[in-house]
Amino acid sequence: MYYSNGNYEAFARPRKPQGVDQKSAHLIGGGVASLAAAAFLIRDGQMDGSRITVYEASSITGGCLDGIKDPVEGYLFRGEREMEDHYECMWDLYRSIPSLNVEDASVLDDFYRINKDRPTYNMRRTTQNCGQPVETDGKMLLSPRAQREIMKLFFTRREDLYDKRFDEVVGEEFFRSNFWVYWQSMFAIAPWHGALEMKLYANRFVHHFHGFSDLSTIKWTRYNQFDSLIRPLLVWLEKHGVTIQYDTQVTNVLFDITPERKVARRIEWLRDGQRGGVDVTENDLVLTTVGSPVEATTWGNHHTPPVWNQEIGEGSIWALWRNIAAQDPAFGRPDKFCTHTEKSSYVSACIVTLDEKIPRYIQQICGRDPFAFDGNVVTGGMVTVRDSNWFLQWNVEREPHFPDQPHDQLMAHAYGAYSLDRPGNYVKKAMRECTGEEIAQEWLYHMGVPNDEIEDLAARSMVCHPCMMPYVTAFFLPRRAGDRPDVVPEHAVNFGFLGQFAESSPRDVIFTVEYSIRTAMEAVYTLLDIERGVPEPWGSQYDIRALLNSMAVLRDGEKLPLPAPLVSLLERADIGELLRQYGLIGQLDDPDLITVAMRKAPPRGMTVL
């Protein structure tokens, strides 16, 4: 396997790998990583789909990308993944998967068109004092010291950040900035998480700094991410004959290991309470998803809080990884991630409004008609309640969120970054102890609903399902090289690892759909020796324009303190033109712009009330 960039490799179709007709594939886990691996095996590896089996522990595929209508509880979804232009592996996959929404179009075509027609823009990125706007919204408010800290982290070597917490490399001035408020609400990284992850995110998404305050660089799917991404992929795989074996808890993969060769030999599972398994040969590929941010998820309901399940029992994906890791040090250290649930858990909430009473408060904040039901975003990404004890975030994205959703209901998502121990501002309990109705009351309070209306609206005008996820940010915990197994470990003959806890390109980041799909592409291309490059992560950290753009944003548009003779000299050079365009020196041509890094008005075509 090798990395590539540009469209030369992107448009090439590889020749059929030698010997692929004699190979089969076993994919453990039914999340997007395994499903993507199956698609790459078929499209680029030209493997017959009938030779591919996916083993899923539950009765539904999709992993983190969920969204269902439960016959008893109604609509349920745990959250949404933010997306962007430069998900190179993801869009490479979905250009080949037919859309279920638009005739004669791919999933990528559909995604591209709706984001062209209905772009994201957040009208009130943060609130305080019960739904009121924040005067400094849009400014980063980084002190000179905090600016130096984030830039130092940006250029620090990975090795120097092994096992360090983020709050060990920045100080209190940084945590008081608006930049941190925006950052934490977008990426769910907390002060106790790894400094390495913070560095990788800054490198990977530096081109998004100018969108932090309005989320205008983020893109969303047409519907919930199961209907938008998983369902069309499943339909395509099933048409190609792929077998999905549900309700199968894989408990172990057994290997023959010598210094020169490592070979997967057997897959063991539990199904219907019975132990079973299958022997595999060197011609069988075994791709295993290790770890999961949504393992042990528990749901509460409007009148019951969720249970905080921290036990790792047989059949758990974490127990599977432990059994695999016990066989070779190269297979990672799962306990680095699954034994600190007090630092990796939070509660999210799936909210369904039942009448027009609550949506009018949503409209006061987002500036859009929530019941337009034209595919437009409603909030345009997370609204962050900056004075919430829970650090509450909430959003209402494109409506309808489900294809069959009634037009008098809205779907909202909320989560608390500090869910475990801090009492709410209105409900004096930790979020994890709250029923859906109590979480609803806290949300309504922070939206500015009068106190004498809160309890009645929470009881009668909405349904809220809280969801506890013990491992949802486990991949952010401080780590070092070797804690995660390589996608294809050295000397591996017929196996690889997938998902958020496998070690892919050193420049890409976890908690993205792109990362899961990248691990799938790398594993398939390596094991089948496919003669086409895997697209490298977008190189924004090496792009002078992205760096200047971020510099202007971090300085809130303040010009560089350079002596006049140097400014005059720079303005006669190409680099000076770039510095001027980004507002770092000289005067801008367009007086209506602050800089090209900062926008005063919504993008063209954006309708607001």
C-alpha positions, -999 to 999 in steps of 0.1 A, spaced: 0 0 0 11 35 -7 -3 70 -4 -11 93 -33 -26 127 -40 -41 145 -70 -65 130 -95 -41 109 -115 -45 80 -90 -79 90 -79 -94 84 -114 -75 52 -121 -92 18 -120 -68 -10 -107 -64 -43 -124 -77 -74 -108 -53 -86 -80 -37 -119 -86 -54 -149 -69 -84 -129 -56 -109 -154 -70 -96 -180 -45 -98 -157 -15 -127 -150 10 -131 -123 36 -144 -123 71 -152 -88 85 -158 -86 123 -180 -58 133 -209 -42 114 -199 -6 116 -190 16 86 -153 4 87 -163 -32 79 -190 -22 54 -165 1 37 -139 -27 36 -165 -50 19 -171 -23 -7 -134 -18 -14 -129 -56 -17 -157 -57 -43 -150 -25 -62 -112 -23 -62 -102 -58 -52 -128 -73 -76 -137 -100 -51 -170 -118 -56 -194 -104 -29 -206 -139 -21 -172 -147 -7 -175 -119 20 -192 -123 54 -197 -96 80 -202 -106 116 -223 -81 137 -230 -86 174 -264 -68 173 -294 -70 151 -285 -39 130 -254 -25 113 -240 10 113 -221 13 146 -219 50 155 -239 60 123 -273 52 137 -308 64 133 -339 41 137 -376 43 144 -380 19 173 -416 4 174 -419 12 211 -397 42 218 -399 60 185 -371 79 167 -337 73 182 -302 85 173 -271 90 194 -256 119 176 -241 130 143 -207 133 128 -196 166 113 -182 163 77 -161 183 53 -147 185 18 -115 167 25 -127 133 36 -107 118 7 -113 81 14 -149 86 23 -158 104 -9 -137 80 -29 -160 52 -16 -193 70 -18 -188 82 -54 -195 45 -63 -225 39 -40 -259 48 -57 -281 72 -38 -315 60 -25 -328 96 -26 -318 109 -60 -323 90 -92 -291 84 -113 -269 99 -86 -243 86 -61 -244 92 -24 -216 117 -30 -236 135 -57 -266 138 -33 -244 150 -5 -226 175 -28 -259 189 -42 -277 194 -9 -247 211 6 -245 234 -24 -282 242 -22 -285 242 16 -251 252 31 -244 252 68 -243 285 87 -248 289 124 -266 322 133 -260 320 171 -230 298 178 -230 303 216 -255 315 241 -256 325 277 -281 339 302 -310 317 290 -306 318 253 -291 353 249 -264 360 223 -228 365 234 -213 399 226 -179 384 218 -192 356 196 -170 353 165 -138 364 182 -113 339 195 -100 360 224 -67 342 227 -42 360 248 -6 363 233 4 335 257 -24 313 246 -16 320 209 20 309 216 8 277 234 -14 266 205 12 273 179 39 255 199 16 225 202 10 227 164 47 222 157 56 199 185 68 164 176 43 136 182 68 117 204 71 146 228 34 144 235 31 107 243 9 101 274 5 138 281 -28 154 290 -38 185 271 -40 206 302 -3 198 308 7 218 277 -16 248 279 -26 271 307 -57 287 322 -56 317 297 -62 292 269 -91 276 286 -108 310 291 -107 318 254 -136 316 229 -114 294 207 -115 267 234 -153 270 237 -157 265 200 -131 238 198 -145 217 227 -180 219 214 -170 208 178 -147 180 187 -156 169 222 -120 170 234 -117 177 271 -88 191 291 -79 157 305 -77 141 270 -44 136 251 -23 165 240 -13 144 211 -49 142 198 -52 180 202 -21 185 181 -32 161 154 -66 178 152 -50 212 150 -28 200 121 -56 181 103 -83 208 106 -63 241 106 -83 250 74 -114 250 96 -103 277 121 -121 304 102 -154 284 104 -153 278 142 -175 307 150 -202 300 124 -196 263 114 -198 274 77 -170 249 68 -190 219 81 -213 198 60 -242 175 69 -260 146 52 -296 148 39 -311 127 66 -297 109 97 -265 92 90 -279 56 90 -304 65 62 -279 87 44 -248 66 46 -253 31 59 -286 21 42 -274 28 6 -241 10 13 -260 -20 27 -283 -21 -3 -253 -20 -26 -234 -48 -7 -265 -70 -6 -269 -66 -43 -234 -79 -47 -241 -109 -25 -224 -100 8 -236 -120 38 -244 -101 70 -245 -125 100 -263 -106 128 -265 -114 165 -230 -129 164 -206 -119 191 -171 -127 180 -151 -136 211 -117 -142 198 -95 -145 167 -67 -171 171 -33 -166 154 -2 -186 146 26 -163 154 63 -167 146 90 -140 143 86 -140 105 49 -146 100 16 -139 117 -15 -158 104 -51 -157 115 -63 -193 119 -97 -193 136 -127 -170 145 -147 -179 176 -181 -166 184 -213 -168 205 -246 -170 187 -280 -178 203 -261 -188 234 -241 -214 216 -204 -213 210 -192 -217 174 -166 -206 150 -149 -211 117 -113 -221 107 -96 -198 82 -67 -203 59 -41 -180 45 -64 -174 16 -91 -160 40 -88 -123 49 -98 -115 85 -105 -78 92 -114 -70 128 -128 -38 143 -111 -34 176 -128 -12 202 -159 10 198 -170 44 211 -206 32 213 -200 -2 230 -222 -7 261 -245 21 251 -276 22 273 -308 41 267 -331 57 293 -364 72 284 -385 103 293 -390 90 328 -359 68 334 -322 77 334 -298 55 315 -276 30 333 -239 37 334 -226 2 323 -189 -1 329 -186 -39 329 -167 -56 301 -182 -90 297 -177 -119 272 -189 -109 238 -180 -73 243 -158 -58 215 -134 -47 243 -132 -83 255 -125 -94 220 -96 -69 217 -82 -80 250 -82 -116 238 -65 -107 206 -40 -84 223 -30 -111 247 -15 -131 218 10 -105 206 23 -71 218 19 -57 183 -19 -60 187 -22 -30 210 -31 -22 246 -69 -20 249 -69 -13 286 -53 20 278 -87 30 265 -114 10 281 -105 13 319 -110 50 324 -147 55 318 -148 84 342 -128 103 315 -144 88 284 -182 89 291 -209 114 284 -247 115 280 -263 125 248 -301 130 244 -324 124 214 -352 149 215 -384 149 196 -407 179 198 -445 171 195 -461 205 187 -452 241 177 -446 254 213 -409 245 216 -399 252 180 -407 289 184 -379 291 210 -356 273 187 -364 298 159 -356 327 182 -321 314 185 -314 299 150 -331 326 130 -348 300 107 -382 284 104 -377 249 118 -409 237 101 -398 247 66 -389 210 60 -370 219 28 -338 202 37 -322 234 51 -302 232 83 -320 246 113 -293 255 138 -265 249 114 -244 228 138 -240 229 176 -253 258 197 -231 258 227 -245 270 261 -213 285 275 -226 291 310 -241 256 314 -227 235 342 -230 205 319 -214 225 290 -246 216 271 -245 215 233 -276 211 211 -285 212 175 -313 207 150 -300 199 116 -317 192 83 -354 186 87 -369 161 81 -342 141 99 -359 108 90 -375 102 56 -409 93 72 -408 120 99 -441 137 106 -440 174 96 -452 186 130 -422 171 148 -386 181 150 -355 160 159 -329 176 181 -297 163 196 -280 174 228 -251 163 248 -232 174 280 -194 174 279 -195 173 317 -222 147 322 -209 127 352 -208 149 383 -218 185 379 -254 195 388 -274 213 362 -283 250 364 -320 243 366 -321 206 375 -297 202 404 -285 168 394 -257 154 373 -268 147 337 -262 110 340 -287 108 369 -314 126 349 -345 113 332 -352 125 297 -378 149 311 -353 164 335 -327 169 306 -355 185 286 -362 209 315 -325 219 316 -324 224 278 -356 245 278 -342 267 306 -310 274 286 -331 282 256 -349 310 274 -382 293 281 -399 311 310 -396 292 343 -433 288 347 -436 271 313 -406 247 316 -421 218 334 -453 217 314 -435 219 280 -410 192 291 -438 169 302 -463 174 273 -446 190 242 -416 167 237 -401 133 243 -364 129 253 -344 97 254 -310 100 272 -282 78 262 -251 69 282 -220 61 262 -191 49 285 -164 48 258 -175 77 235 -143 96 238 -120 67 248 -98 72 217 -89 107 230 -73 94 262 -35 100 264 -16 74 245 17 65 229 30 45 199 19 9 202 -12 15 222 -32 10 189 -23 -18 165 -13 -9 130 -40 -15 104 -19 -43 90 8 -52 116 43 -61 105 45 -97 92 7 -101 90 -2 -125 62 -40 -125 61 -54 -101 86 -58 -64 97 -75 -41 121 -102 -16 114 -119 14 131 -112 42 155 -86 22 175 -64 10 147 -33 30 138 -36 45 103 -18 74 87 1 94 113 -16 126 100 -53 116 102 -75 118 132 -101 97 149 -138 105 158 -145 109 120 -162 87 95 -132 93 73 -109 76 97 -129 44 98 -132 43 61 -95 51 57 -85 20 79 -108 -1 56 -91 12 25 -56 7 38 -63 -28 50 -79 -40 17 -53 -23 -5 -24 -38 16 -36 -73 18 -47 -76 -18 -18 -55 -31 -41 -33 -51 -23 -12 -76 -38 21 -67 -28 47 -41 -48 54 -10 -54 91 -9 -33 108 18 -50 130 44 -55 166 32 -22 185 37 -37 217 52 -9 219 78 16 223 49 -5 248 30 7 284 35 -28 297 27 -43 276 55 -16 287 79 -20 324 71 -58 319 73 -55 304 108 -31 331 119 -56 358 110 -83 340 129 -62 333 160 -53 370 162 -89 382 157 -78 401 126 -51 421 143 -23 429 119 12 417 124 34 441 144 60 446 117 81 477 110 68 499 81 99 494 59 94 456 61 57 459 53 66 480 23 91 454 12 67 425 17 40 442 -3 62 441 -34 66 403 -31 42 374 -36 42 365 1 33 401 8 2 398 -14 -8 367 6 -3 385 39 -24 414 26 -52 391 14 -55 376 48 -55 410 65 -21 405 83 -5 436 67 -17 466 46 -52 474 34 -78 451 19 -92 459 -15 -128 453 -4 -138 475 25 -168 452 33 -144 423 42 -125 420 75 -102 394 58 -107 365 35 -104 344 68 -134 361 84 -169 365 70 -194 391 80 -225 377 64 -239 342 57 -228 325 25 -247 334 -7 -280 317 -10 -285 313 27 -320 322 38 -325 336 73 -354 352 90 
